[in-house]
Amino acid sequence: MPPPVVPQEGLQGISSHGTVIEMMPVGETEWMEIAELGDLQMPGFTRNEFDITPHSKNIDQYVVGVLRRDPVTFPMFFNKQITSHYVLQQAQLNSDSNTNMKNGFRVSSPDGGILIFSGAVKEMKQTNPVDGVQTANVVIRATGNFILDGEEYGD
């Protein structure tokens, strides 16, 4: 486990501008930056809670279950001529159950944080407004172990 973070006087939050998400499709060996991103919604972490209070106690007791992650979501200014957009679309359309959850994803933020996980493009919904830019909202579902800032989680 990493050492605990100790609050330091004078430190402030930093801009998240410059956060990058990359994909390594199954069978590839290089990371590909996904272009034209909007605001990334990082995965929230949660655990289901279970009430295990026995009838002989007069106060509640709980345990928590397995670690669960929300999907990574982001809008992007969509153009199928951009290689990373085309590759995302192909990954979403992939129906091969042996490969569609095995794409690699890496999110790097300006504060040095790095999240690496395997997963699939669950959704990719395009919007084509009458007066505006073509966009797509992307949802990536992670599965299995992941690495957060150099530490692996899961077993």
Backbone hydrogen bonds, N-H to C=O, Kabsch-Sander energy under -0.5 kcal/mol:
donor,donor_aa,acceptor,acceptor_aa,energy
11,L,8,Q,-1.4
19,T,16,S,-1.7
20,V,108,S,-2.7
22,E,106,R,-2.9
23,M,32,M,-2.5
24,M,104,G,-2.8
28,E,25,P,-2.4
32,M,23,M,-2.3
34,I,21,I,-2.7
35,A,33,E,-0.6
38,G,75,P,-2.9
41,Q,73,T,-3.3
42,M,40,L,-0.7
46,T,68,R,-2.3
48,N,66,V,-0.6
50,F,63,V,-2.8
52,I,50,F,-0.6
52,I,61,Q,-2.6
57,K,54,P,-1.8
63,V,50,F,-1.9
65,G,48,N,-2.8
68,R,46,T,-3.1
70,D,44,G,-2.2
72,V,140,I,-2.2
73,T,41,Q,-1.9
74,F,138,V,-2.1
76,M,136,A,-2.0
77,F,36,E,-2.2
78,F,76,M,-1.1
78,F,134,Q,-0.8
82,I,79,N,-2.4
83,T,81,Q,-0.5
85,H,82,I,-0.8
86,Y,82,I,-2.2
87,V,83,T,-2.7
88,L,84,S,-2.1
89,Q,85,H,-2.4
90,Q,86,Y,-2.5
91,A,87,V,-2.3
92,Q,88,L,-2.2
93,L,89,Q,-1.8
94,N,90,Q,-0.9
97,S,95,S,-0.8
99,T,96,D,-1.7
100,N,96,D,-2.6
102,K,99,T,-2.2
103,N,119,G,-1.4
104,G,24,M,-2.8
105,F,117,F,-2.7
106,R,22,E,-2.2
107,V,115,L,-2.8
108,S,20,V,-2.7
108,S,106,R,-0.5
109,S,113,G,-2.7
112,G,109,S,-2.2
115,L,107,V,-2.4
116,I,147,I,-2.7
117,F,105,F,-2.3
118,S,143,T,-0.7
118,S,145,N,-0.6
119,G,103,N,-2.1
120,A,141,R,-2.0
122,K,120,A,-1.1
122,K,139,V,-2.0
123,E,139,V,-1.6
125,K,137,N,-2.2
126,Q,124,M,-0.6
127,T,135,T,-2.6
135,T,127,T,-2.1
136,A,76,M,-2.1
137,N,125,K,-2.6
138,V,74,F,-3.3
138,V,136,A,-0.5
139,V,123,E,-2.3
140,I,72,V,-3.2
141,R,120,A,-2.4
141,R,139,V,-0.5
142,A,140,I,-0.6
143,T,118,S,-2.3
146,F,153,Y,-1.9
147,I,116,I,-2.7
148,L,151,E,-2.6
149,D,114,I,-3.2
149,D,147,I,-0.5
151,E,148,L,-1.8
153,Y,146,F,-3.0
